[in-house]
Amino acid sequence: MVQIQGGRITLKGDFMKFLDMFAWILLVVGGLNWGLVGLFNFNLVDTLFTAGSIVTMVVYTLVGAAAVYAICRYKVCCKSSCKK
């Protein structure tokens, strides 16, 4: 659910749970991929979707966006827990 209060847009409910889970999955995929690159010089995303393809770039972009989202969510969670 999207709510607008005092000029701020807030997301609540099932949509927020979906975003959190989607971001978490993307971060796990990205972390595992970088682990494979570091340990075995094997890039799973490039192997699955062909290196340099549009799909590969979309996957990398989504993983990066998930990281930014996680940073923002962490900041919000820290602010709310510090107030208590």
Distance bins in CASP14 RR format, pairs under 12 A and 6 or more apart:
PFRMAT RR
TARGET T0000
AUTHOR 0000-0000-0000
RMODE 2
METHOD distances of the structure
MODEL  1
1 9 0 0 0 0 0 1 0 0 0 0 0
1 10 0 0 0 0 1 0 0 0 0 0 0
1 11 1 0 0 1 0 0 0 0 0 0 0
1 12 1 0 1 0 0 0 0 0 0 0 0
1 13 1 0 1 0 0 0 0 0 0 0 0
1 14 1 0 0 1 0 0 0 0 0 0 0
1 15 1 0 0 1 0 0 0 0 0 0 0
1 16 0 0 0 0 1 0 0 0 0 0 0
1 17 0 0 0 0 0 1 0 0 0 0 0
1 18 0 0 0 0 0 1 0 0 0 0 0
2 8 0 0 0 0 0 1 0 0 0 0 0
2 9 1 0 0 1 0 0 0 0 0 0 0
2 10 1 0 0 1 0 0 0 0 0 0 0
2 11 1 0 1 0 0 0 0 0 0 0 0
2 12 1 0 0 1 0 0 0 0 0 0 0
2 13 0 0 0 0 0 1 0 0 0 0 0
2 14 0 0 0 0 0 1 0 0 0 0 0
2 15 1 0 0 1 0 0 0 0 0 0 0
2 16 0 0 0 0 1 0 0 0 0 0 0
2 19 0 0 0 0 0 1 0 0 0 0 0
3 9 1 0 0 1 0 0 0 0 0 0 0
3 10 1 0 1 0 0 0 0 0 0 0 0
3 11 1 0 0 1 0 0 0 0 0 0 0
3 12 1 0 0 1 0 0 0 0 0 0 0
3 13 0 0 0 0 0 1 0 0 0 0 0
3 15 0 0 0 0 0 1 0 0 0 0 0
3 16 0 0 0 0 0 1 0 0 0 0 0
4 10 1 0 0 1 0 0 0 0 0 0 0
4 11 0 0 0 0 0 1 0 0 0 0 0
4 12 0 0 0 0 0 1 0 0 0 0 0
5 11 0 0 0 0 0 1 0 0 0 0 0
5 12 0 0 0 0 0 1 0 0 0 0 0
8 76 0 0 0 0 0 1 0 0 0 0 0
9 15 0 0 0 0 0 1 0 0 0 0 0
10 16 0 0 0 0 1 0 0 0 0 0 0
10 76 0 0 0 0 1 0 0 0 0 0 0
11 17 0 0 0 0 1 0 0 0 0 0 0
11 18 0 0 0 0 1 0 0 0 0 0 0
11 19 1 0 0 1 0 0 0 0 0 0 0
11 20 0 0 0 0 0 1 0 0 0 0 0
11 69 0 0 0 0 0 1 0 0 0 0 0
11 72 0 0 0 0 0 1 0 0 0 0 0
11 73 0 0 0 0 0 1 0 0 0 0 0
11 76 0 0 0 0 0 1 0 0 0 0 0
12 18 0 0 0 0 0 1 0 0 0 0 0
12 19 0 0 0 0 0 1 0 0 0 0 0
12 20 0 0 0 0 0 1 0 0 0 0 0
13 19 0 0 0 0 1 0 0 0 0 0 0
13 20 0 0 0 0 0 1 0 0 0 0 0
14 20 0 0 0 0 0 1 0 0 0 0 0
14 21 0 0 0 0 0 1 0 0 0 0 0
15 21 0 0 0 0 0 1 0 0 0 0 0
15 22 0 0 0 0 0 1 0 0 0 0 0
16 22 0 0 0 0 0 1 0 0 0 0 0
16 23 0 0 0 0 0 1 0 0 0 0 0
16 69 0 0 0 0 0 1 0 0 0 0 0
16 73 0 0 0 0 1 0 0 0 0 0 0
16 76 0 0 0 0 0 1 0 0 0 0 0
17 23 0 0 0 0 0 1 0 0 0 0 0
17 24 0 0 0 0 0 1 0 0 0 0 0
17 73 0 0 0 0 0 1 0 0 0 0 0
18 24 0 0 0 0 0 1 0 0 0 0 0
18 25 0 0 0 0 0 1 0 0 0 0 0
18 69 0 0 0 0 0 1 0 0 0 0 0
19 25 0 0 0 0 0 1 0 0 0 0 0
19 26 0 0 0 0 0 1 0 0 0 0 0
19 65 0 0 0 0 0 1 0 0 0 0 0
19 66 0 0 0 0 1 0 0 0 0 0 0
19 69 1 0 0 1 0 0 0 0 0 0 0
19 70 0 0 0 0 0 1 0 0 0 0 0
19 72 0 0 0 0 0 1 0 0 0 0 0
19 73 0 0 0 0 1 0 0 0 0 0 0
20 26 0 0 0 0 0 1 0 0 0 0 0
20 27 0 0 0 0 0 1 0 0 0 0 0
20 66 0 0 0 0 0 1 0 0 0 0 0
20 69 0 0 0 0 1 0 0 0 0 0 0
20 70 0 0 0 0 1 0 0 0 0 0 0
20 72 0 0 0 0 0 1 0 0 0 0 0
20 73 1 0 0 1 0 0 0 0 0 0 0
20 74 0 0 0 0 0 1 0 0 0 0 0
20 76 0 0 0 0 0 1 0 0 0 0 0
20 77 0 0 0 0 0 1 0 0 0 0 0
21 27 0 0 0 0 0 1 0 0 0 0 0
21 28 0 0 0 0 0 1 0 0 0 0 0
21 66 0 0 0 0 0 1 0 0 0 0 0
21 69 0 0 0 0 0 1 0 0 0 0 0
21 70 0 0 0 0 0 1 0 0 0 0 0
21 73 0 0 0 0 0 1 0 0 0 0 0
22 28 0 0 0 0 0 1 0 0 0 0 0
22 29 0 0 0 0 0 1 0 0 0 0 0
22 62 0 0 0 0 1 0 0 0 0 0 0
22 63 0 0 0 0 0 1 0 0 0 0 0
22 65 0 0 0 0 0 1 0 0 0 0 0
22 66 1 0 0 1 0 0 0 0 0 0 0
22 69 0 0 0 0 1 0 0 0 0 0 0
22 70 0 0 0 0 0 1 0 0 0 0 0
22 73 0 0 0 0 0 1 0 0 0 0 0
23 29 0 0 0 0 0 1 0 0 0 0 0
23 30 0 0 0 0 0 1 0 0 0 0 0
23 62 0 0 0 0 1 0 0 0 0 0 0
23 63 0 0 0 0 1 0 0 0 0 0 0
23 64 0 0 0 0 1 0 0 0 0 0 0
23 65 0 0 0 0 1 0 0 0 0 0 0
23 66 1 0 1 0 0 0 0 0 0 0 0
23 67 0 0 0 0 1 0 0 0 0 0 0
23 68 0 0 0 0 1 0 0 0 0 0 0
23 69 1 0 1 0 0 0 0 0 0 0 0
23 70 1 0 1 0 0 0 0 0 0 0 0
23 71 0 0 0 0 0 1 0 0 0 0 0
23 72 0 0 0 0 1 0 0 0 0 0 0
23 73 1 0 0 1 0 0 0 0 0 0 0
23 74 0 0 0 0 0 1 0 0 0 0 0
24 30 0 0 0 0 0 1 0 0 0 0 0
24 31 0 0 0 0 0 1 0 0 0 0 0
24 63 0 0 0 0 0 1 0 0 0 0 0
24 66 1 0 0 1 0 0 0 0 0 0 0
24 67 0 0 0 0 0 1 0 0 0 0 0
24 69 0 0 0 0 1 0 0 0 0 0 0
24 70 1 0 0 1 0 0 0 0 0 0 0
24 73 0 0 0 0 0 1 0 0 0 0 0
25 31 0 0 0 0 0 1 0 0 0 0 0
25 32 0 0 0 0 0 1 0 0 0 0 0
25 59 0 0 0 0 0 1 0 0 0 0 0
25 62 0 0 0 0 1 0 0 0 0 0 0
25 63 0 0 0 0 1 0 0 0 0 0 0
25 66 0 0 0 0 1 0 0 0 0 0 0
25 69 0 0 0 0 0 1 0 0 0 0 0
25 70 0 0 0 0 0 1 0 0 0 0 0
26 32 0 0 0 0 0 1 0 0 0 0 0
26 33 0 0 0 0 0 1 0 0 0 0 0
26 45 0 0 0 0 0 1 0 0 0 0 0
26 58 0 0 0 0 0 1 0 0 0 0 0
26 59 0 0 0 0 1 0 0 0 0 0 0
26 60 0 0 0 0 0 1 0 0 0 0 0
26 61 0 0 0 0 0 1 0 0 0 0 0
26 62 1 0 1 0 0 0 0 0 0 0 0
26 63 1 0 1 0 0 0 0 0 0 0 0
26 64 1 0 0 1 0 0 0 0 0 0 0
26 65 1 0 0 1 0 0 0 0 0 0 0
26 66 1 1 0 0 0 0 0 0 0 0 0
26 67 0 0 0 0 1 0 0 0 0 0 0
26 68 0 0 0 0 0 1 0 0 0 0 0
26 69 0 0 0 0 1 0 0 0 0 0 0
26 70 0 0 0 0 1 0 0 0 0 0 0
27 33 0 0 0 0 0 1 0 0 0 0 0
27 34 0 0 0 0 0 1 0 0 0 0 0
27 62 0 0 0 0 0 1 0 0 0 0 0
27 63 1 0 0 1 0 0 0 0 0 0 0
27 64 0 0 0 0 1 0 0 0 0 0 0
27 65 0 0 0 0 0 1 0 0 0 0 0
27 66 1 0 1 0 0 0 0 0 0 0 0
27 67 1 0 0 1 0 0 0 0 0 0 0
27 68 0 0 0 0 0 1 0 0 0 0 0
27 69 0 0 0 0 1 0 0 0 0 0 0
27 70 1 0 0 1 0 0 0 0 0 0 0
27 71 0 0 0 0 0 1 0 0 0 0 0
27 73 0 0 0 0 0 1 0 0 0 0 0
27 74 0 0 0 0 0 1 0 0 0 0 0
28 34 0 0 0 0 0 1 0 0 0 0 0
28 35 0 0 0 0 0 1 0 0 0 0 0
28 63 0 0 0 0 1 0 0 0 0 0 0
28 66 0 0 0 0 1 0 0 0 0 0 0
28 67 0 0 0 0 0 1 0 0 0 0 0
28 70 0 0 0 0 0 1 0 0 0 0 0
29 35 0 0 0 0 0 1 0 0 0 0 0
29 36 0 0 0 0 0 1 0 0 0 0 0
29 44 0 0 0 0 1 0 0 0 0 0 0
29 45 1 0 0 1 0 0 0 0 0 0 0
29 48 0 0 0 0 0 1 0 0 0 0 0
29 49 0 0 0 0 0 1 0 0 0 0 0
29 59 1 0 0 1 0 0 0 0 0 0 0
29 60 0 0 0 0 0 1 0 0 0 0 0
29 62 0 0 0 0 1 0 0 0 0 0 0
29 63 1 0 0 1 0 0 0 0 0 0 0
29 64 0 0 0 0 0 1 0 0 0 0 0
29 66 0 0 0 0 1 0 0 0 0 0 0
29 67 0 0 0 0 0 1 0 0 0 0 0
30 36 0 0 0 0 1 0 0 0 0 0 0
30 37 0 0 0 0 1 0 0 0 0 0 0
30 43 0 0 0 0 0 1 0 0 0 0 0
30 44 0 0 0 0 1 0 0 0 0 0 0
30 45 1 0 0 1 0 0 0 0 0 0 0
30 59 0 0 0 0 1 0 0 0 0 0 0
30 60 0 0 0 0 1 0 0 0 0 0 0
30 61 0 0 0 0 0 1 0 0 0 0 0
30 62 0 0 0 0 1 0 0 0 0 0 0
30 63 1 0 1 0 0 0 0 0 0 0 0
30 64 0 0 0 0 1 0 0 0 0 0 0
30 65 0 0 0 0 0 1 0 0 0 0 0
30 66 0 0 0 0 1 0 0 0 0 0 0
30 67 0 0 0 0 1 0 0 0 0 0 0
30 70 0 0 0 0 0 1 0 0 0 0 0
31 37 0 0 0 0 1 0 0 0 0 0 0
31 38 0 0 0 0 0 1 0 0 0 0 0
31 39 0 0 0 0 0 1 0 0 0 0 0
31 43 0 0 0 0 0 1 0 0 0 0 0
31 44 0 0 0 0 0 1 0 0 0 0 0
31 45 0 0 0 0 0 1 0 0 0 0 0
31 60 0 0 0 0 0 1 0 0 0 0 0
31 63 0 0 0 0 1 0 0 0 0 0 0
31 64 0 0 0 0 0 1 0 0 0 0 0
31 66 0 0 0 0 0 1 0 0 0 0 0
31 67 0 0 0 0 1 0 0 0 0 0 0
32 38 0 0 0 0 0 1 0 0 0 0 0
32 39 0 0 0 0 0 1 0 0 0 0 0
32 40 0 0 0 0 0 1 0 0 0 0 0
32 42 0 0 0 0 0 1 0 0 0 0 0
32 43 0 0 0 0 0 1 0 0 0 0 0
32 44 1 0 0 1 0 0 0 0 0 0 0
32 45 0 0 0 0 1 0 0 0 0 0 0
32 63 0 0 0 0 0 1 0 0 0 0 0
33 39 0 0 0 0 0 1 0 0 0 0 0
33 40 0 0 0 0 0 1 0 0 0 0 0
33 42 0 0 0 0 1 0 0 0 0 0 0
33 43 1 0 0 1 0 0 0 0 0 0 0
33 44 1 0 1 0 0 0 0 0 0 0 0
33 45 1 0 1 0 0 0 0 0 0 0 0
33 46 0 0 0 0 1 0 0 0 0 0 0
33 47 0 0 0 0 1 0 0 0 0 0 0
33 48 0 0 0 0 1 0 0 0 0 0 0
33 49 0 0 0 0 0 1 0 0 0 0 0
33 56 0 0 0 0 0 1 0 0 0 0 0
33 59 0 0 0 0 1 0 0 0 0 0 0
33 60 0 0 0 0 1 0 0 0 0 0 0
33 63 0 0 0 0 1 0 0 0 0 0 0
33 64 0 0 0 0 0 1 0 0 0 0 0
34 40 0 0 0 0 0 1 0 0 0 0 0
34 41 0 0 0 0 0 1 0 0 0 0 0
34 42 0 0 0 0 0 1 0 0 0 0 0
34 43 0 0 0 0 1 0 0 0 0 0 0
34 44 0 0 0 0 1 0 0 0 0 0 0
34 45 0 0 0 0 1 0 0 0 0 0 0
34 60 0 0 0 0 0 1 0 0 0 0 0
34 63 0 0 0 0 1 0 0 0 0 0 0
34 64 0 0 0 0 0 1 0 0 0 0 0
34 67 0 0 0 0 0 1 0 0 0 0 0
35 41 0 0 0 0 0 1 0 0 0 0 0
35 42 0 0 0 0 1 0 0 0 0 0 0
35 43 0 0 0 0 1 0 0 0 0 0 0
35 44 0 0 0 0 1 0 0 0 0 0 0
35 45 0 0 0 0 0 1 0 0 0 0 0
36 42 1 0 1 0 0 0 0 0 0 0 0
36 43 1 0 0 1 0 0 0 0 0 0 0
36 44 1 0 1 0 0 0 0 0 0 0 0
36 45 0 0 0 0 1 0 0 0 0 0 0
36 46 0 0 0 0 0 1 0 0 0 0 0
36 47 0 0 0 0 1 0 0 0 0 0 0
36 48 0 0 0 0 0 1 0 0 0 0 0
37 43 1 0 1 0 0 0 0 0 0 0 0
37 44 0 0 0 0 1 0 0 0 0 0 0
37 45 0 0 0 0 1 0 0 0 0 0 0
37 46 0 0 0 0 1 0 0 0 0 0 0
37 47 0 0 0 0 0 1 0 0 0 0 0
38 44 0 0 0 0 0 1 0 0 0 0 0
40 47 0 0 0 0 0 1 0 0 0 0 0
41 47 0 0 0 0 0 1 0 0 0 0 0
42 48 0 0 0 0 0 1 0 0 0 0 0
42 51 0 0 0 0 0 1 0 0 0 0 0
43 49 0 0 0 0 0 1 0 0 0 0 0
43 50 0 0 0 0 0 1 0 0 0 0 0
43 51 1 0 0 1 0 0 0 0 0 0 0
43 52 0 0 0 0 0 1 0 0 0 0 0
43 56 0 0 0 0 1 0 0 0 0 0 0
43 59 0 0 0 0 0 1 0 0 0 0 0
43 60 0 0 0 0 0 1 0 0 0 0 0
44 51 0 0 0 0 0 1 0 0 0 0 0
44 56 0 0 0 0 0 1 0 0 0 0 0
44 59 0 0 0 0 0 1 0 0 0 0 0
45 51 0 0 0 0 1 0 0 0 0 0 0
45 52 0 0 0 0 1 0 0 0 0 0 0
45 53 0 0 0 0 1 0 0 0 0 0 0
45 55 0 0 0 0 1 0 0 0 0 0 0
45 56 1 0 1 0 0 0 0 0 0 0 0
45 57 0 0 0 0 1 0 0 0 0 0 0
45 58 0 0 0 0 0 1 0 0 0 0 0
45 59 1 0 1 0 0 0 0 0 0 0 0
45 60 1 0 0 1 0 0 0 0 0 0 0
45 61 0 0 0 0 0 1 0 0 0 0 0
45 62 0 0 0 0 0 1 0 0 0 0 0
45 63 0 0 0 0 1 0 0 0 0 0 0
46 52 1 0 0 1 0 0 0 0 0 0 0
46 53 0 0 0 0 1 0 0 0 0 0 0
46 55 0 0 0 0 0 1 0 0 0 0 0
46 56 1 0 0 1 0 0 0 0 0 0 0
46 57 0 0 0 0 0 1 0 0 0 0 0
46 59 0 0 0 0 1 0 0 0 0 0 0
46 60 0 0 0 0 1 0 0 0 0 0 0
47 53 0 0 0 0 0 1 0 0 0 0 0
47 56 0 0 0 0 1 0 0 0 0 0 0
47 59 0 0 0 0 0 1 0 0 0 0 0
48 55 0 0 0 0 1 0 0 0 0 0 0
48 56 0 0 0 0 1 0 0 0 0 0 0
48 59 0 0 0 0 1 0 0 0 0 0 0
49 55 1 0 1 0 0 0 0 0 0 0 0
49 56 1 0 1 0 0 0 0 0 0 0 0
49 57 0 0 0 0 1 0 0 0 0 0 0
49 58 0 0 0 0 1 0 0 0 0 0 0
49 59 1 0 0 1 0 0 0 0 0 0 0
49 60 0 0 0 0 1 0 0 0 0 0 0
50 56 1 0 0 1 0 0 0 0 0 0 0
50 57 0 0 0 0 0 1 0 0 0 0 0
50 59 0 0 0 0 0 1 0 0 0 0 0
51 57 0 0 0 0 0 1 0 0 0 0 0
51 59 0 0 0 0 0 1 0 0 0 0 0
51 60 0 0 0 0 0 1 0 0 0 0 0
52 58 0 0 0 0 0 1 0 0 0 0 0
52 59 0 0 0 0 0 1 0 0 0 0 0
52 60 0 0 0 0 1 0 0 0 0 0 0
53 59 0 0 0 0 1 0 0 0 0 0 0
53 60 0 0 0 0 0 1 0 0 0 0 0
54 60 0 0 0 0 0 1 0 0 0 0 0
54 61 0 0 0 0 0 1 0 0 0 0 0
55 61 0 0 0 0 0 1 0 0 0 0 0
55 62 0 0 0 0 0 1 0 0 0 0 0
56 62 0 0 0 0 0 1 0 0 0 0 0
56 63 0 0 0 0 0 1 0 0 0 0 0
57 63 0 0 0 0 0 1 0 0 0 0 0
57 64 0 0 0 0 0 1 0 0 0 0 0
58 64 0 0 0 0 0 1 0 0 0 0 0
58 65 0 0 0 0 0 1 0 0 0 0 0
59 65 0 0 0 0 0 1 0 0 0 0 0
59 66 0 0 0 0 0 1 0 0 0 0 0
60 66 0 0 0 0 0 1 0 0 0 0 0
60 67 0 0 0 0 0 1 0 0 0 0 0
61 67 0 0 0 0 0 1 0 0 0 0 0
61 68 0 0 0 0 0 1 0 0 0 0 0
62 68 0 0 0 0 0 1 0 0 0 0 0
62 69 0 0 0 0 0 1 0 0 0 0 0
63 69 0 0 0 0 0 1 0 0 0 0 0
63 70 0 0 0 0 0 1 0 0 0 0 0
64 70 0 0 0 0 1 0 0 0 0 0 0
64 71 0 0 0 0 0 1 0 0 0 0 0
65 71 0 0 0 0 0 1 0 0 0 0 0
65 72 0 0 0 0 0 1 0 0 0 0 0
66 72 0 0 0 0 0 1 0 0 0 0 0
66 73 0 0 0 0 0 1 0 0 0 0 0
67 73 0 0 0 0 0 1 0 0 0 0 0
67 74 0 0 0 0 0 1 0 0 0 0 0
68 74 0 0 0 0 0 1 0 0 0 0 0
68 75 0 0 0 0 0 1 0 0 0 0 0
69 75 0 0 0 0 0 1 0 0 0 0 0
69 76 0 0 0 0 0 1 0 0 0 0 0
70 76 0 0 0 0 0 1 0 0 0 0 0
70 77 0 0 0 0 0 1 0 0 0 0 0
71 77 0 0 0 0 0 1 0 0 0 0 0
71 78 0 0 0 0 0 1 0 0 0 0 0
72 78 0 0 0 0 0 1 0 0 0 0 0
72 79 0 0 0 0 0 1 0 0 0 0 0
73 79 0 0 0 0 0 1 0 0 0 0 0
73 80 0 0 0 0 0 1 0 0 0 0 0
74 80 0 0 0 0 0 1 0 0 0 0 0
74 81 0 0 0 0 0 1 0 0 0 0 0
75 81 0 0 0 0 0 1 0 0 0 0 0
75 82 0 0 0 0 0 1 0 0 0 0 0
76 82 0 0 0 0 0 1 0 0 0 0 0
76 83 0 0 0 0 0 1 0 0 0 0 0
77 83 0 0 0 0 0 1 0 0 0 0 0
77 84 0 0 0 0 0 1 0 0 0 0 0
78 84 0 0 0 0 0 1 0 0 0 0 0
END
